[in-house]
Amino acid sequence: MLSARSLFQEIIDNDDSFRLFCSIAASGESQGGWENGRIAALVPPAMADLAPKVARHGADEDKHGRIFNALLRKRGLEPCEVPLETDYTLLLERHGIGLAHDQLKRDQPLTEHDIVTYLAHSRVTEQRASDQMDMLRGYFADHPEIGRAVKMISNDEDNHLAYCHEELLRLAREGHGRTIQRILRECALAEVRVYRDVSLAVMDRMGRALGWPRPKAALLAAGIHAKYQYERFGGWRRMVSLRMPERRDALGSPAIAGPEVA
């Protein structure tokens, strides 16, 4: 029977598909680490208290990139080049979502509006990351090879999502509510399109690596399109709601130092 669990198990069990999966994940996490690091360095003076939290977010993302690379090394595999059409982070930027890399490369302090944009973008993308890792944790928390990594990353993603909720609610109370809702909606509608396109590209690559028959590949593509239709016509709203999280001040302390054993 074709299920998400069996699909991911197939990807994990094959070296070629596992290499692609970890390479894509490591690249995206490392890119997120760089972005958050630059934002932390450019936070406007009036919002300086936010900088340590943004830096913690970036440190977590860097850690995740190292973890995925460590999983590859444990199998004796090297990272592969990430195909452009599977680069979620880059494609989001090309759709105008978040802060442009050209802006982050400059040493000019960001504005308060830039920080609102960053947090709204993060709230949407961290929802996706949290959902994905929660699914993997449900399937593979006890897996001898990837279980420990999945649980660690999933916990971090939940912290990142909680931090975005709390900071956006604080900014909404300070008068940014309408701007936040507008940016959240724009980000969510763009993200579901990018996620659909990236998912189709990744599944196409996985199918070739695993030798999937055409009916199986077609069924998976149809499922991706069906999910997009659901998200486009209402499912995106889960990515824009704001509520005070149970995890308060989730990024209020420095990243925990220690061995990153995958």
Summary of the structure (lengths in Angstrom):
residues: 262
radius of gyration: 18.3
end to end distance: 29.7
largest distance: 57.1
contacts: 813
relative contact order: 0.14
helix: 76%
strand: 0%
